[in-house]
Amino acid sequence: MRLLGRHFVLFAAVAAALGVAACGGDGGNGGGSEEQYVRALCNAFATFDRELTELINDEGASDEGSDVAERYAELFSELVDDLSRIRPPSSVREYHEVLTAELRRAAEALERGDFESAFEDESPFTKLPEETNNRLREVARNVEECQGLGLFGE
């Protein structure tokens, strides 16, 4: 499969992760309020989204080669590192840890050049309680960094 086709698959997989990623709770990098957590989460995903879009739009990135796979792997590793630094509140800690672990597994698969297995598993966030998602969606509506990301199914 040409890497250009993989761009779309990868982008779709990340978009799905973005849709459920906001399953977390609160507290930017140091724990705290839900607003701090949502803000930190949105900052991490906004950076990832911007860099992924740049890679997708890079005309040279449509060629076959390990260099492009390495660039994808780097983006995912950076996202995982950013997410790992966020300390969510106890109410959403488990969801945040699962999200980080899933994305870490995807980054490791990408590092091996294995696009297909990077996103083969169903997201663990499909079981996020609706009440939690709704609460975080309300918080995100008032956080500038979240506008346009659609992290909470907005």
N, C-alpha and C positions, 0 to 999 in steps of 0.2 A: 504494500500500500504506500502510495506516495505520501510524503510528510504533509503536503498541503491538505490532503484529506484527513490526516491525523490532527491537523490544527483544529478542524471543526469538531472532531470527536473529543479532543481534549478540552476545547472550550465548552462544549455541551456538558461534559462531565463536571467541570469546575462550576459551571452555572448551576448544576443540580446541587453540588456541594454548597454553593453560596446560598441556595434556597433553604437549606436546612442548617447551615452553619450557625445561624443566629440563634441556635438553640441554647446558647449559653445563658449567663445570668448577669453578673455584675462585676465591677471592679476592674478598671484598666489594668495596668501592669502591677498594681499593688493591691488589688482587691479594693472593695469599696462599694459604691452604689451601682445599681444596674445601669445607670447612664454612663458611668465610667467604663464599665465592661463593654457595653454596646459600642461606645465611641472607639475603644481600643480594637474591638473586633472589626468594626467598619474601616478603621484606618488600615489594618492589616490586609483586608480583602480589597480595599480600594487600590492600594499599592500593587497588589498581585494582579488585579484586573487591568490596571494601567500598563504594567510591564508585559502581561500576556498579550494584550492588544497590540502593543508595539512589536512583539515578536511575530504575531500573526500577520501584521501588516508589512513586515520586513520581506521584501521581494526575494531576497537571497535565502530566506528561511524555508522556501518551498522545495528546495532541493533535497534529495536523499542524503543522508550522512549522519554520522554520530555527533557532529558538532551541534546540530539542531536539537537532537535528543538531550545532549548535555545541557543546552540552554533551558529546555523545559525542566529538566531535573533540578537545575539551579534555582529556577523560579519557585518550584514546589518546596525545595529545601528551605529557601528564604521564608516562604509563607509558614512552614512548620516551625521554624525558629521564632518567627514573630508570634505565632499562636502559643508557643511554649512559654514565652515570657509573660503572657497574660495570666493573671491569677483570678479566676472567676469566684463568685460567691459560692457557698456550699450548696445552694439550691440548684445550681446548674453545673457544678464541678464535674460530675460524671459525664454529662453530655460533652462538655468541652474536652475532657481527656480522650473520649472516644473519637471525636472529630480530629484532634491532633494526631492520634494514633493511626487513624485511617489515612490521613493525608501524608503521614510519614511513610506508611507502607506504599502508597502511590508514588511518592518521591523516590523511594528505593527501587521500585520497579522501573521507573523512568531512568534512573541511573544505570540500570542494566540494559536499557534500550527496549524494554518490554512494555510498549504502549498498551497492548491488549489487556494484560493482567493488572495494569495500574488502576483500572476502574471497573474491574469485573464484579466486585461485591456490591450488594445493595447497601445503601447508606444506612448506618445504624440510627440515624436521626429521624427516621420515619416514625419512630415511637415517641417522639417528643410530645409531652402533653400539650394539647391545644391551648389550654389556659396559659401556660408558660410562653408559648410562641406569641399569643395575642398580647400578653403583657409586654413582652420585649418589642413587639411591633409598635406598640403605642410609645414606648420610650424612643425607638428609632425615628419616629416621625418628628421628634423635636431635636434630633442630633444632626447637625449639618453634614458631618462626615458620612452619614448613611444615605443621604439623598441620592436617588438614582441607582442604588446597588440592589435593591429588592431582596435583601437578606432574609427578611421575615415573611416573604410571600406577599409583599405589598403590591 
